[in-house]
Amino acid sequence: MAESSQYETMLERLGAFLGSQGARKIQISDEGGGFLLVSWQSDRGARQQRCFRESDLMRLDPHAFVRRGTTGSGHAPLLAPLGRELDRVGMDVARIDEKTDVFQVSGTITGKYFNKRFEHCNLVVDDETLDEPGAPEVQAPSAPPVPPAPRFAPLLRRMRLRP
């Protein structure tokens, strides 16, 4: 898709565009030659599709959609933190599929093929986006949130990977 250091920026910009479209069930595929095929379910129910060059994405202003007040809903805002995670693990992405509560990402890490799941609840949106004009005001919780119980915790304990 792109050099690993650029996923956060590229997916932030794409997420802003898709958020303005009310996108759900997002799919992003690397078509080679610097082209990305992006498809999504719109608010009206119709499936939309668009092809982007990576250079087109870099010219998008992610804050323009916020200023216009057209940020939409769905999980598109989670694409930037997903990009940050992809940069962190060094994954060369071939495809991203949004499922009910995860992004399913296919690609390679150091030459080996992987299918990796990134749960929406584990992707954290930067606090910077909350300071943007037009962003919803968020109040600090009175008590720290209780983290969700990890899946397969008993298995991890049996394998002595968790206390």
DAHUZI-V250859 format. One record per residue. RES is the residue in three letters. OMEGA is omega in degrees with one decimal (none if undefined). D_FIRST is the distance of its C-alpha to the first C-alpha in whole Angstrom. Layout:
((RES	OMEGA	D_FIRST) (RES	OMEGA	D_FIRST))
//
This chain:
((MET	177.8	0) (ALA	173.4	4) (GLU	-171.9	7) (SER	-178.9	8) (SER	-175.5	11) (GLN	-175.8	10) (TYR	-178.0	8) (GLU	-178.6	12) (THR	-177.3	13) (MET	-178.3	10) (LEU	174.1	11) (GLU	-179.0	14) (ARG	178.2	14) (LEU	178.2	13) (GLY	177.9	15) (ALA	178.0	18) (PHE	-177.8	18) (LEU	175.9	18) (GLY	179.3	21) (SER	178.8	23) (GLN	-175.9	22) (GLY	-172.3	24) (ALA	172.6	21) (ARG	179.2	21) (LYS	-175.4	19) (ILE	172.5	16) (GLN	179.6	13) (ILE	-179.1	10) (SER	173.6	8) (ASP	-178.3	5) (GLU	-178.9	8) (GLY	178.8	8) (GLY	178.8	9) (GLY	179.9	7) (PHE	174.1	8) (LEU	174.0	7) (LEU	-177.1	11) (VAL	174.8	12) (SER	-176.5	16) (TRP	173.7	18) (GLN	-178.8	22) (SER	177.3	24) (ASP	-177.7	27) (ARG	176.5	29) (GLY	-179.0	28) (ALA	176.3	26) (ARG	179.3	23) (GLN	179.6	20) (GLN	178.9	17) (ARG	177.0	16) (CYS	-180.0	13) (PHE	163.5	11) (ARG	177.5	10) (GLU	179.2	8) (SER	176.3	12) (ASP	-179.7	13) (LEU	-178.2	12) (MET	177.9	13) (ARG	178.1	16) (LEU	176.1	17) (ASP	-176.7	20) (PRO	-177.9	19) (HIS	178.8	23) (ALA	-179.2	24) (PHE	177.5	24) (VAL	-178.6	26) (ARG	179.9	28) (ARG	-179.6	29) (GLY	-177.3	29) (THR	-176.4	27) (THR	176.4	25) (GLY	179.9	25) (SER	-178.7	25) (GLY	-175.0	23) (HIS	179.6	20) (ALA	178.3	18) (PRO	179.4	19) (LEU	-179.9	18) (LEU	178.7	14) (ALA	177.4	15) (PRO	174.5	17) (LEU	177.6	14) (GLY	177.8	11) (ARG	178.3	14) (GLU	178.3	15) (LEU	175.4	11) (ASP	-177.1	12) (ARG	-177.9	15) (VAL	177.6	15) (GLY	-177.9	12) (MET	171.7	10) (ASP	-167.5	7) (VAL	172.8	6) (ALA	-176.4	6) (ARG	173.7	9) (ILE	177.2	11) (ASP	174.6	14) (GLU	175.2	17) (LYS	-176.1	20) (THR	-176.6	23) (ASP	-179.6	23) (VAL	164.3	20) (PHE	176.5	16) (GLN	-175.5	15) (VAL	176.6	12) (SER	179.2	11) (GLY	-178.4	9) (THR	172.2	11) (ILE	-176.2	13) (THR	174.4	15) (GLY	179.7	14) (LYS	-178.6	16) (TYR	179.1	14) (PHE	164.7	15) (ASN	-175.2	15) (LYS	178.8	16) (ARG	176.5	18) (PHE	-178.1	18) (GLU	-179.9	21) (HIS	-176.2	21) (CYS	179.6	25) (ASN	178.2	23) (LEU	-174.2	20) (VAL	176.6	22) (VAL	179.4	22) (ASP	175.4	23) (ASP	179.6	27) (GLU	-177.0	26) (THR	178.7	25) (LEU	179.5	28) (ASP	-179.2	30) (GLU	175.0	28) (PRO	178.9	31) (GLY	179.0	31) (ALA	-179.3	30) (PRO	178.3	32) (GLU	-178.1	34) (VAL	177.9	34) (GLN	179.1	37) (ALA	178.2	37) (PRO	-178.6	38) (SER	178.0	42) (ALA	179.2	41) (PRO	-179.4	37) (PRO	177.7	35) (VAL	-179.3	36) (PRO	179.4	33) (PRO	178.5	32) (ALA	-178.9	34) (PRO	174.7	31) (ARG	175.2	30) (PHE	-179.8	32) (ALA	178.8	34) (PRO	178.2	37) (LEU	179.6	35) (LEU	177.0	34) (ARG	179.7	37) (ARG	179.5	38) (MET	-179.9	36) (ARG	176.2	37) (LEU	178.4	34) (ARG	178.2	35) (PRO	none	39))
//
